[in-house]
Amino acid sequence: MKTPSQTHVLGLAHPPLPMVRLAFIGLGNRGVLTLQRYLQIEGVEIKALCEIREGNLVKAQKILREAGYPQPDGYTGPDGWKRMCERDDIDLVFICTDWLTHTPMAVYSMEHGKHVAIEVPAAMTVEECWKLVAVSYTHLRAHETKANL
């Protein structure tokens, strides 16, 4: 539920990153298409890929290899995405999974210091929406504190 201190996130911003180190969770059809779009953007380094189905992970790694990109680390299994999010060399996690896992994966990623991009819908309930808002504010304040040390 929304607390009295919670508000929208329209003004929430982070200073620009010269190089954005990306990780992807979910490499099915939409995930692979998203990965291919990010290959067209300058200032992006793909550090890690995670997919519960190993065949999809291999397919995504092949796309990167054939495009001349360095091979990112691969994660599989039911908790592979958690291990990936715990790394220190990832700035942003892009979540392309089933709808029911969007919020828990986003929250876990932010709690581990990552920015998050999520396919729509980001949440399945209003309560999940407010959870994303709350964690995003906490995450940004933690980043600002580290940056000012």
DSSP file with accessible surface (Angstrom, degrees, kcal/mol):
  #  RESIDUE AA STRUCTURE BP1 BP2  ACC     N-H-->O    O-->H-N    N-H-->O    O-->H-N    TCO  KAPPA ALPHA  PHI   PSI    X-CA   Y-CA   Z-CA
    1    1 A M              0   0  171      0, 0.0     2,-0.2     0, 0.0   126,-0.0   0.000 360.0 360.0 360.0 155.1    0.0    0.0    0.0
    2    2 A K        -     0   0  112      2,-0.0   125,-0.0     1,-0.0   129,-0.0  -0.481 360.0-147.3 -72.1 134.8    1.0    3.6   -0.5
    3    3 A T    >   -     0   0   61     -2,-0.2     3,-1.8   127,-0.1    -1,-0.0  -0.668  28.1-107.0 -97.2 160.4    2.5    5.4    2.5
    4    4 A P  T 3  S+     0   0  139      0, 0.0    -1,-0.1     0, 0.0    -2,-0.0   0.813 118.7  55.3 -58.1 -26.6    1.9    9.1    3.1
    5    5 A S  T 3  S+     0   0  109      2,-0.0     2,-0.2     0, 0.0    -3,-0.0   0.621  87.9  99.4 -83.3 -10.1    5.6    9.8    2.1
    6    6 A Q    <   +     0   0   23     -3,-1.8     2,-0.2   131,-0.0   128,-0.0  -0.539  44.5 162.5 -82.4 143.0    5.3    8.1   -1.3
    7    7 A T        -     0   0   66     -2,-0.2    -4,-0.1     1,-0.2    -2,-0.0  -0.810  43.8 -64.5-141.1-177.2    4.8   10.2   -4.4
    8    8 A H        -     0   0  106     -2,-0.2     3,-0.2     1,-0.1    -1,-0.2  -0.128  35.2-133.5 -68.5 171.5    5.2    9.7   -8.2
    9    9 A V    >   +     0   0   55      1,-0.1     3,-1.4     2,-0.1    -1,-0.1   0.143  68.2 116.9-113.4  20.1    8.6    9.1   -9.7
   10   10 A L  T 3  S+     0   0  151      1,-0.3    -1,-0.1     3,-0.0    -2,-0.0   0.827  82.4  40.9 -61.7 -32.8    8.3   11.5  -12.6
   11   11 A G  T 3  S+     0   0   66     -3,-0.2     2,-0.3     2,-0.0    -1,-0.3   0.424  84.4 123.1 -95.4   4.3   11.2   13.7  -11.4
   12   12 A L    <   +     0   0   53     -3,-1.4     2,-0.3     2,-0.0    -3,-0.1  -0.476  36.4 159.9 -70.3 124.1   13.4   10.7  -10.4
   13   13 A A        -     0   0   70     -2,-0.3    -2,-0.0     3,-0.0    -3,-0.0  -0.981  29.4-153.6-145.3 157.4   16.7   11.0  -12.2
   14   14 A H        -     0   0   58     -2,-0.3     3,-0.1   129,-0.0   126,-0.0  -0.966  38.9 -94.7-128.4 145.4   20.3    9.7  -11.9
   15   15 A P        -     0   0   79      0, 0.0     0, 0.0     0, 0.0     0, 0.0  -0.256  57.1 -88.7 -57.2 147.9   23.4   11.4  -13.3
   16   16 A P        -     0   0  128      0, 0.0     3,-0.1     0, 0.0    -3,-0.0  -0.237  34.9-139.1 -59.4 146.5   24.4   10.1  -16.8
   17   17 A L        -     0   0   59      1,-0.1     3,-0.2    -3,-0.1    -3,-0.0  -0.920   4.3-145.1-104.7 129.5   26.7    7.1  -17.0
   18   18 A P  S    S+     0   0  128      0, 0.0     2,-0.4     0, 0.0    -1,-0.1   0.858  92.5  20.8 -64.2 -32.7   29.4    7.3  -19.7
   19   19 A M  S    S-     0   0   85     -3,-0.1     2,-0.6     2,-0.0    25,-0.2  -0.990  77.0-148.9-136.2 124.4   29.1    3.6  -20.3
   20   20 A V  E     -a   44   0A  41     23,-3.1    25,-2.7    -2,-0.4     2,-0.7  -0.864   8.7-151.2 -98.4 119.2   26.0    1.6  -19.2
   21   21 A R  E     -a   45   0A  76     -2,-0.6    70,-2.7    23,-0.2    71,-2.0  -0.824  23.8-160.9 -93.9 112.2   26.9   -2.0  -18.3
   22   22 A L  E     -ab  46  92A   0     23,-3.2    25,-2.9    -2,-0.7    26,-1.2  -0.645  20.8-174.5-101.7 152.1   23.8   -4.1  -19.0
   23   23 A A  E     -ab  48  93A   0     69,-1.9    71,-3.0    -2,-0.2     2,-0.4  -0.975  14.4-149.5-135.6 147.6   22.4   -7.4  -18.0
   24   24 A F  E     -ab  49  94A   0     24,-1.7    26,-2.2    -2,-0.3     2,-0.5  -0.965   5.9-163.3-120.3 135.5   19.3   -9.1  -19.4
   25   25 A I  E    S+ab  50  95A   4     69,-2.6    71,-3.3    -2,-0.4    26,-0.2  -0.981  71.1  29.0-113.7 120.8   16.9  -11.5  -17.7
   26   26 A G        -     0   0    6     24,-2.9    -1,-0.2    -2,-0.5    25,-0.2   0.621  54.2-171.7  98.0 108.5   14.7  -13.4  -20.1
   27   27 A L        +     0   0    0      4,-0.1    33,-0.1    26,-0.1    -1,-0.1  -0.120  41.9 121.8-126.2  35.7   15.9  -14.2  -23.6
   28   28 A G  S  > S-     0   0   23     68,-0.4     4,-2.8     4,-0.0     5,-0.3   0.093  88.7 -58.1 -73.8-158.0   12.8  -15.6  -25.3
   29   29 A N  H  > S+     0   0  130      1,-0.2     4,-1.9     2,-0.2     5,-0.2   0.923 140.6  38.6 -55.1 -53.5   11.4  -13.9  -28.4
   30   30 A R  H  > S+     0   0  152      1,-0.2     4,-2.3     2,-0.2    -1,-0.2   0.876 115.4  54.0 -68.1 -36.4   10.9  -10.5  -26.9
   31   31 A G  H  > S+     0   0    1     65,-0.3     4,-2.6     2,-0.2    -2,-0.2   0.919 109.0  47.5 -64.4 -42.7   14.1  -10.6  -24.9
   32   32 A V  H  X S+     0   0    7     -4,-2.8     4,-2.6     2,-0.2    -1,-0.2   0.913 111.4  51.2 -66.0 -40.7   16.2  -11.5  -27.9
   33   33 A L  H  X S+     0   0   95     -4,-1.9     4,-1.9    -5,-0.3    -1,-0.2   0.909 111.1  48.5 -62.6 -40.0   14.6   -8.6  -29.9
   34   34 A T  H  X S+     0   0    2     -4,-2.3     4,-2.0     2,-0.2    -2,-0.2   0.933 109.9  51.8 -64.6 -44.7   15.3   -6.2  -27.0
   35   35 A L  H  X S+     0   0    0     -4,-2.6     4,-1.1     1,-0.2    -2,-0.2   0.936 108.5  51.3 -56.3 -45.7   18.9   -7.4  -26.9
   36   36 A Q  H  < S+     0   0   74     -4,-2.6     4,-0.4     1,-0.2     3,-0.4   0.874 107.2  53.4 -63.1 -36.3   19.3   -6.8  -30.6
   37   37 A R  H >< S+     0   0  141     -4,-1.9     3,-1.5     1,-0.2    -1,-0.2   0.909 105.5  54.1 -64.4 -39.4   18.0   -3.3  -30.2
   38   38 A Y  H >< S+     0   0   54     -4,-2.0     3,-1.3     1,-0.3    -1,-0.2   0.737  94.5  68.9 -70.1 -19.6   20.6   -2.5  -27.5
   39   39 A L  T 3< S+     0   0   13     -4,-1.1    -1,-0.3    -3,-0.4    -2,-0.2   0.703  95.0  57.9 -67.8 -17.2   23.3   -3.6  -29.8
   40   40 A Q  T <  S+     0   0  156     -3,-1.5     2,-0.5    -4,-0.4    -1,-0.2   0.448  89.2  91.5 -90.1  -2.6   22.6   -0.5  -31.9
   41   41 A I  S X  S-     0   0   87     -3,-1.3     3,-0.6    -4,-0.1     2,-0.1  -0.831  70.9-135.0-103.1 128.2   23.2    1.9  -29.0
   42   42 A E  T 3  S+     0   0  190     -2,-0.5     3,-0.1     1,-0.2    -2,-0.1  -0.429  87.1  37.0 -73.0 152.5   26.5    3.5  -28.3
   43   43 A G  T 3  S+     0   0   32      1,-0.3   -23,-3.1    -2,-0.1     2,-0.4   0.710  89.5 119.5  80.5  20.5   27.8    3.6  -24.8
   44   44 A V  E <   -a   20   0A  30     -3,-0.6     2,-0.4   -25,-0.2    -1,-0.3  -0.965  39.4-173.8-122.2 133.4   26.4    0.2  -23.9
   45   45 A E  E     -a   21   0A  73    -25,-2.7   -23,-3.2    -2,-0.4     2,-0.8  -0.994  18.5-143.5-124.3 123.8   28.3   -2.9  -22.7
   46   46 A I  E     +a   22   0A  19     -2,-0.4   -23,-0.2   -25,-0.2     3,-0.1  -0.789  26.8 168.8 -91.5 111.2   26.5   -6.2  -22.3
   47   47 A K  E     +     0   0A  50    -25,-2.9    26,-2.1    -2,-0.8     2,-0.3   0.754  56.9   9.5 -93.5 -33.8   28.0   -7.9  -19.3
   48   48 A A  E     -ac  23  73A   0    -26,-1.2   -24,-1.7    24,-0.3     2,-0.4  -0.998  50.9-159.3-154.6 151.2   25.6  -10.8  -18.5
   49   49 A L  E     -ac  24  74A   0     24,-2.6    26,-2.3    -2,-0.3     2,-0.4  -0.985   9.8-167.6-130.7 142.5   22.6  -12.7  -19.9
   50   50 A C  E     +ac  25  75A   4    -26,-2.2   -24,-2.9    -2,-0.4     2,-0.3  -0.997  14.4 158.4-135.6 133.6   20.2  -14.9  -17.9
   51   51 A E        -     0   0    8     24,-2.2    26,-0.4    -2,-0.4     6,-0.1  -0.971  37.2-142.9-152.8 134.2   17.6  -17.3  -19.2
   52   52 A I  S    S+     0   0  107     -2,-0.3     2,-0.7    24,-0.2    25,-0.4   0.818  94.7  65.2 -68.0 -28.7   15.9  -20.3  -17.6
   53   53 A R  S >> S-     0   0  157      1,-0.2     4,-1.5    23,-0.1     3,-0.9  -0.845  75.5-153.7 -98.2 114.1   16.1  -22.2  -20.9
   54   54 A E  H 3> S+     0   0  131     -2,-0.7     4,-2.6     1,-0.3     5,-0.2   0.831  91.4  61.5 -58.8 -34.1   19.7  -22.9  -21.8
   55   55 A G  H 3> S+     0   0   55      1,-0.2     4,-2.1     2,-0.2    -1,-0.3   0.894 103.9  49.2 -60.7 -39.0   18.9  -23.0  -25.5
   56   56 A N  H <> S+     0   0   43     -3,-0.9     4,-2.3     2,-0.2    -1,-0.2   0.876 109.8  52.0 -67.3 -37.0   17.7  -19.4  -25.5
   57   57 A L  H  X S+     0   0   10     -4,-1.5     4,-2.6     2,-0.2     5,-0.2   0.945 109.6  48.7 -63.2 -46.1   20.9  -18.3  -23.7
   58   58 A V  H  X S+     0   0   75     -4,-2.6     4,-2.2     1,-0.2    -2,-0.2   0.911 110.4  52.0 -61.1 -42.0   23.0  -20.1  -26.3
   59   59 A K  H  X S+     0   0  102     -4,-2.1     4,-2.0    -5,-0.2    -1,-0.2   0.928 110.9  47.0 -60.7 -44.6   21.1  -18.4  -29.1
   60   60 A A  H  X S+     0   0    0     -4,-2.3     4,-2.0     1,-0.2    -2,-0.2   0.909 111.1  51.0 -66.1 -41.7   21.5  -14.9  -27.5
   61   61 A Q  H  X S+     0   0   37     -4,-2.6     4,-2.6     1,-0.2    -1,-0.2   0.893 108.7  52.8 -62.8 -36.7   25.2  -15.5  -27.0
   62   62 A K  H  X S+     0   0  100     -4,-2.2     4,-3.0    -5,-0.2     5,-0.2   0.909 105.6  54.1 -64.8 -40.9   25.6  -16.5  -30.6
   63   63 A I  H  X S+     0   0   30     -4,-2.0     4,-1.4     1,-0.2    -1,-0.2   0.933 111.8  44.8 -58.7 -44.6   23.9  -13.3  -31.7
   64   64 A L  H  <>S+     0   0    0     -4,-2.0     5,-2.7     2,-0.2     4,-0.3   0.924 113.2  49.9 -66.4 -44.4   26.4  -11.3  -29.8
   65   65 A R  H ><5S+     0   0  135     -4,-2.6     3,-1.6     1,-0.2    -2,-0.2   0.939 111.1  48.6 -60.1 -46.8   29.3  -13.3  -31.0
   66   66 A E  H 3<5S+     0   0  139     -4,-3.0    -1,-0.2     1,-0.3    -2,-0.2   0.783 108.5  54.9 -67.3 -24.4   28.2  -13.0  -34.7
   67   67 A A  T 3<5S-     0   0   53     -4,-1.4    -1,-0.3    -5,-0.2    -2,-0.2   0.451 121.0-109.6 -85.9  -1.4   27.8   -9.3  -34.2
   68   68 A G  T < 5S+     0   0   66     -3,-1.6    -3,-0.2    -4,-0.3    -2,-0.1   0.669  70.6 140.5  85.7  18.4   31.4   -9.0  -33.0
   69   69 A Y      < -     0   0   93     -5,-2.7    -1,-0.3    -6,-0.2    -2,-0.1  -0.642  60.4 -95.3 -93.4 151.5   30.6   -8.3  -29.3
   70   70 A P        -     0   0  101      0, 0.0   -24,-0.1     0, 0.0    -1,-0.1  -0.306  48.8 -99.8 -59.7 148.6   32.5   -9.7  -26.4
   71   71 A Q        -     0   0   83     -6,-0.1     2,-0.1    -3,-0.1     3,-0.1  -0.577  39.1-145.2 -74.7 117.5   30.9  -12.8  -24.9
   72   72 A P        -     0   0    7      0, 0.0   -24,-0.3     0, 0.0   -25,-0.1  -0.415  27.6 -92.7 -77.1 160.1   28.9  -11.9  -21.8
   73   73 A D  E     -c   48   0A  85    -26,-2.1   -24,-2.6    -2,-0.1     2,-0.4  -0.461  42.8-139.6 -68.2 145.8   28.7  -14.2  -18.8
   74   74 A G  E     -c   49   0A  35    -26,-0.2     2,-0.4    -2,-0.1   -24,-0.2  -0.887  16.2-169.5-114.8 142.1   25.6  -16.5  -19.0
   75   75 A Y  E     +c   50   0A  42    -26,-2.3   -24,-2.2    -2,-0.4     2,-0.3  -0.988  10.1 169.0-129.2 138.3   23.4  -17.6  -16.1
   76   76 A T        +     0   0   44     -2,-0.4   -24,-0.2   -26,-0.2     3,-0.2  -0.801  32.0  63.6-135.1 178.4   20.7  -20.3  -16.1
   77   77 A G  S >  S-     0   0   24    -25,-0.4     3,-1.1   -26,-0.4     4,-0.5  -0.045  94.3 -64.3  89.0 167.7   18.5  -22.1  -13.6
   78   78 A P  T 3  S+     0   0  101      0, 0.0    -1,-0.2     0, 0.0     3,-0.1   0.766 135.3  32.2 -64.9 -25.9   15.8  -20.8  -11.3
   79   79 A D  T 3> S+     0   0   86     -3,-0.2     4,-1.8     1,-0.1     3,-0.5   0.286  85.9 104.1-114.2  11.8   18.2  -18.6   -9.2
   80   80 A G  H <> S+     0   0    0     -3,-1.1     4,-2.3     1,-0.2     5,-0.2   0.887  78.2  57.2 -58.8 -38.8   20.6  -17.6  -12.0
   81   81 A W  H  > S+     0   0   34     -4,-0.5     4,-2.3     1,-0.2    -1,-0.2   0.865 104.5  52.3 -63.3 -33.9   19.1  -14.1  -12.2
   82   82 A K  H  > S+     0   0   74     -3,-0.5     4,-1.2     2,-0.2    -1,-0.2   0.935 109.0  48.7 -67.2 -45.8   19.8  -13.5   -8.5
   83   83 A R  H  < S+     0   0  125     -4,-1.8     3,-0.4     1,-0.2     4,-0.3   0.908 112.0  50.6 -59.3 -40.8   23.4  -14.5   -8.8
   84   84 A M  H >< S+     0   0    0     -4,-2.3     3,-1.5     1,-0.2    -2,-0.2   0.926 107.9  51.8 -63.0 -44.0   23.7  -12.2  -11.8
   85   85 A C  H 3< S+     0   0    0     -4,-2.3    -1,-0.2     1,-0.3    -2,-0.2   0.718  99.7  65.1 -67.3 -20.0   22.1   -9.2  -10.0
   86   86 A E  T 3< S+     0   0   93     -4,-1.2    -1,-0.3    -3,-0.4    -2,-0.2   0.564  79.3 108.8 -81.5  -5.7   24.6   -9.6   -7.1
   87   87 A R    <   -     0   0   35     -3,-1.5     3,-0.4    -4,-0.3    -3,-0.0  -0.358  64.4-144.4 -70.4 151.9   27.5   -8.7   -9.4
   88   88 A D  S    S+     0   0  151      1,-0.2    -1,-0.1    -2,-0.0    -3,-0.0   0.539  89.8  67.5 -91.6  -9.2   29.2   -5.3   -8.9
   89   89 A D  S    S+     0   0   42    -42,-0.0     2,-0.4     2,-0.0    -1,-0.2   0.089  80.5  90.0-104.9  26.9   29.9   -4.7  -12.6
   90   90 A I        +     0   0    5     -3,-0.4   -68,-0.2     1,-0.1     3,-0.1  -0.980  42.3 177.2-124.3 130.4   26.3   -4.2  -13.8
   91   91 A D  S    S+     0   0   24    -70,-2.7    24,-3.3    -2,-0.4     2,-0.4   0.794  70.3  26.7 -95.2 -39.1   24.5   -0.9  -13.9
   92   92 A L  E     -bd  22 115A  27    -71,-2.0   -69,-1.9    22,-0.2     2,-0.5  -0.994  58.7-157.9-135.9 133.7   21.2   -1.8  -15.4
   93   93 A V  E     -bd  23 116A   0     22,-2.6    24,-2.4    -2,-0.4     2,-0.6  -0.952  10.6-155.8-110.2 124.8   19.1   -5.0  -15.5
   94   94 A F  E     -bd  24 117A  22    -71,-3.0   -69,-2.6    -2,-0.5     2,-0.6  -0.907  10.8-152.5-100.8 122.9   16.6   -5.3  -18.4
   95   95 A I  E     +bd  25 118A   0     22,-3.0    24,-1.9    -2,-0.6   -69,-0.2  -0.864  26.9 162.4-104.6 117.5   13.8   -7.7  -17.4
   96   96 A C        +     0   0   11    -71,-3.3   -68,-0.4    -2,-0.6   -65,-0.3  -0.468  39.3 115.7-126.6  54.2   12.0   -9.5  -20.3
   97   97 A T  S    S-     0   0   23      1,-0.2     5,-0.1   -70,-0.1    22,-0.1  -0.424  74.5 -55.0-111.6-171.0   10.3  -12.3  -18.4
   98   98 A D    >>  -     0   0   92     -2,-0.1     3,-1.6     1,-0.1     4,-0.6  -0.303  57.5-109.0 -66.2 154.4    6.7  -13.4  -17.7
   99   99 A W  H >> S+     0   0  144      1,-0.3     3,-1.0     2,-0.2     4,-0.5   0.819 112.8  62.1 -57.1 -36.9    4.6  -10.7  -16.1
  100  100 A L  H 34 S+     0   0  123      1,-0.2    -1,-0.3     2,-0.1    24,-0.1   0.732 105.7  46.5 -67.5 -20.5    4.4  -12.3  -12.7
  101  101 A T  H <> S+     0   0   38     -3,-1.6     4,-2.1     1,-0.1     5,-0.3   0.525  86.7  90.4 -98.6  -5.1    8.2  -12.1  -12.2
  102  102 A H  H <X S+     0   0    0     -3,-1.0     4,-2.4    -4,-0.6     5,-0.2   0.945  90.2  41.5 -56.7 -55.0    8.7   -8.5  -13.2
  103  103 A T  H  X S+     0   0    7     -4,-0.5     4,-3.0     2,-0.2     5,-0.3   0.951 115.3  47.2 -64.3 -50.8    8.2   -6.9   -9.8
  104  104 A P  H  > S+     0   0   65      0, 0.0     4,-2.3     0, 0.0    -1,-0.2   0.914 115.7  46.6 -60.0 -37.6   10.1   -9.4   -7.7
  105  105 A M  H  X S+     0   0   17     -4,-2.1     4,-2.4     2,-0.2    -2,-0.2   0.900 113.6  48.4 -69.1 -40.1   13.0   -9.3  -10.1
  106  106 A A  H  X S+     0   0    0     -4,-2.4     4,-2.7    -5,-0.3     5,-0.2   0.929 112.5  48.1 -64.9 -45.5   13.0   -5.5  -10.3
  107  107 A V  H  X S+     0   0   14     -4,-3.0     4,-2.8     2,-0.2     5,-0.2   0.947 113.0  47.8 -60.9 -47.5   12.9   -5.1   -6.6
  108  108 A Y  H  X S+     0   0   43     -4,-2.3     4,-0.9    -5,-0.3    -1,-0.2   0.918 112.4  50.0 -60.8 -43.2   15.7   -7.6   -6.1
  109  109 A S  H ><>S+     0   0    0     -4,-2.4     5,-2.2     1,-0.2     3,-0.7   0.937 112.8  45.6 -61.3 -47.4   17.8   -5.9   -8.7
  110  110 A M  H ><5S+     0   0   17     -4,-2.7     3,-2.0     1,-0.3    -1,-0.2   0.889 107.3  57.9 -65.2 -38.4   17.3   -2.4   -7.2
  111  111 A E  H 3<5S+     0   0  114     -4,-2.8    -1,-0.3     1,-0.3    -2,-0.2   0.730 105.5  52.9 -63.9 -18.6   18.0   -3.7   -3.7
  112  112 A H  T <<5S-     0   0   71     -4,-0.9    -1,-0.3    -3,-0.7    -2,-0.2   0.036 129.7 -95.2-104.4  23.5   21.4   -4.8   -5.2
  113  113 A G  T < 5S+     0   0   20     -3,-2.0     2,-0.3     1,-0.2    -3,-0.2   0.646  80.2 133.7  81.9  17.9   22.2   -1.4   -6.5
  114  114 A K      < -     0   0    8     -5,-2.2    -1,-0.2    -6,-0.1   -22,-0.2  -0.740  53.5-129.8-103.1 148.2   21.0   -1.8  -10.1
  115  115 A H  E     -d   92   0A  41    -24,-3.3   -22,-2.6    -2,-0.3     2,-0.4  -0.584  34.0-144.5 -78.6 158.4   18.9    0.4  -12.3
  116  116 A V  E     -d   93   0A  38    -24,-0.2     2,-0.4    -2,-0.2   -22,-0.2  -0.982  22.7-171.4-135.7 139.5   16.0   -1.5  -13.9
  117  117 A A  E     -d   94   0A  24    -24,-2.4   -22,-3.0    -2,-0.4     2,-0.4  -0.990  19.5-172.4-122.4 135.4   14.1   -1.5  -17.2
  118  118 A I  E     -d   95   0A  41     -2,-0.4   -22,-0.2   -24,-0.2     4,-0.1  -0.988  24.3-121.8-131.7 139.3   11.0   -3.7  -17.4
  119  119 A E        -     0   0   25    -24,-1.9   -22,-0.1    -2,-0.4   -24,-0.0  -0.319  62.4 -56.3 -63.6 160.1    8.7   -4.6  -20.1
  120  120 A V  S    S+     0   0  113      1,-0.1    -1,-0.1     2,-0.1     2,-0.1  -0.622 119.6  45.8 -85.5 145.1    5.1   -3.7  -19.5
  121  121 A P        -     0   0   40      0, 0.0   -19,-0.1     0, 0.0    -2,-0.1   0.581  64.2-175.6 -79.3 146.0    3.4   -4.4  -17.3
  122  122 A A  S    S+     0   0   38      1,-0.1     2,-0.3    -4,-0.1   -16,-0.2   0.792  73.8  15.2 -73.5 -28.3    5.9   -3.6  -14.6
  123  123 A A        -     0   0   13    -21,-0.1    -1,-0.1   -20,-0.1   -23,-0.1  -0.961  57.7-145.4-144.9 160.8    3.6   -4.8  -11.9
  124  124 A M  S    S+     0   0   84     -2,-0.3     2,-0.3   -24,-0.1    -1,-0.1   0.583  84.6  33.3-103.4 -15.1    0.4   -6.8  -11.6
  125  125 A T  S  > S-     0   0   71      1,-0.1     4,-1.9     0, 0.0     5,-0.1  -0.927  79.1-115.2-136.9 162.6   -1.2   -4.9   -8.7
  126  126 A V  H  > S+     0   0  106     -2,-0.3     4,-2.3     1,-0.2     5,-0.2   0.901 117.9  57.4 -63.2 -38.2   -1.3   -1.4   -7.3
  127  127 A E  H  > S+     0   0  125      1,-0.2     4,-1.9     2,-0.2    -1,-0.2   0.918 105.5  49.5 -59.5 -42.5    0.5   -2.6   -4.3
  128  128 A E  H  > S+     0   0   51      1,-0.2     4,-2.2     2,-0.2    -1,-0.2   0.886 107.5  55.7 -64.3 -36.2    3.4   -3.9   -6.5
  129  129 A C  H  X S+     0   0   60     -4,-1.9     4,-2.0     1,-0.2    -2,-0.2   0.938 108.8  46.1 -59.5 -47.4    3.5   -0.5   -8.3
  130  130 A W  H  X S+     0   0   57     -4,-2.3     4,-2.8     1,-0.2    -1,-0.2   0.845 108.2  57.1 -67.2 -31.1    4.0    1.3   -4.9
  131  131 A K  H  X S+     0   0   99     -4,-1.9     4,-2.6    -5,-0.2     5,-0.3   0.936 107.0  48.9 -62.8 -43.6    6.6   -1.2   -4.0
  132  132 A L  H  X S+     0   0   24     -4,-2.2     4,-2.3     1,-0.2    -2,-0.2   0.911 111.7  49.5 -62.0 -41.3    8.5   -0.3   -7.2
  133  133 A V  H  X S+     0   0   22     -4,-2.0     4,-2.1     2,-0.2     5,-0.2   0.953 112.3  47.3 -61.9 -49.5    8.2    3.4   -6.3
  134  134 A A  H  X S+     0   0   33     -4,-2.8     4,-2.1     1,-0.2    -2,-0.2   0.932 114.9  44.7 -60.3 -46.7    9.4    2.9   -2.8
  135  135 A V  H  X S+     0   0   15     -4,-2.6     4,-3.0     1,-0.2    -1,-0.2   0.884 109.7  55.9 -68.9 -35.2   12.4    0.8   -3.7
  136  136 A S  H  X S+     0   0   19     -4,-2.3     4,-2.5    -5,-0.3    -1,-0.2   0.918 108.5  47.6 -64.9 -39.7   13.4    3.1   -6.6
  137  137 A Y  H  X S+     0   0   56     -4,-2.1     4,-2.4     2,-0.2     5,-0.2   0.933 113.7  47.3 -64.9 -43.4   13.6    6.1   -4.2
  138  138 A T  H  X S+     0   0   84     -4,-2.1     4,-2.1    -5,-0.2    -2,-0.2   0.932 112.7  50.4 -62.0 -43.9   15.6    4.1   -1.7
  139  139 A H  H  X S+     0   0   16     -4,-3.0     4,-2.2     2,-0.2    -2,-0.2   0.929 110.6  48.1 -61.7 -45.4   17.9    2.9   -4.6
  140  140 A L  H  X S+     0   0   17     -4,-2.5     4,-2.7     1,-0.2     5,-0.2   0.937 110.9  50.4 -64.9 -43.8   18.5    6.4   -6.0
  141  141 A R  H  X S+     0   0  134     -4,-2.4     4,-2.3     1,-0.2    -1,-0.2   0.906 109.4  52.0 -61.6 -38.3   19.3    7.9   -2.5
  142  142 A A  H  X S+     0   0   46     -4,-2.1     4,-2.2    -5,-0.2    -1,-0.2   0.928 110.8  47.9 -63.8 -42.2   21.8    5.1   -1.9
  143  143 A H  H  X S+     0   0   41     -4,-2.2     4,-2.4     2,-0.2    -2,-0.2   0.920 111.3  50.3 -63.3 -43.5   23.4    5.8   -5.3
  144  144 A E  H  X S+     0   0   85     -4,-2.7     4,-1.5     1,-0.2    -2,-0.2   0.907 109.6  51.1 -63.0 -39.5   23.6    9.6   -4.5
  145  145 A T  H  < S+     0   0   86     -4,-2.3     4,-0.5    -5,-0.2     3,-0.3   0.943 111.5  46.8 -63.4 -45.5   25.1    8.9   -1.1
  146  146 A K  H >< S+     0   0  133     -4,-2.2     3,-1.0     1,-0.2    -1,-0.2   0.904 110.8  52.9 -62.4 -40.8   27.8    6.7   -2.7
  147  147 A A  H 3< S+     0   0   77     -4,-2.4    -1,-0.2     1,-0.2    -2,-0.2   0.808 108.5  50.3 -66.6 -28.0   28.5    9.3   -5.4
  148  148 A N  T 3<        0   0  138     -4,-1.5    -1,-0.2    -3,-0.3    -2,-0.2   0.467 360.0 360.0 -91.7  -1.4   29.0   12.0   -2.8
  149  149 A L    <         0   0  173     -3,-1.0    -3,-0.0    -4,-0.5    -4,-0.0  -0.368 360.0 360.0 -75.8 360.0   31.5   10.1   -0.6
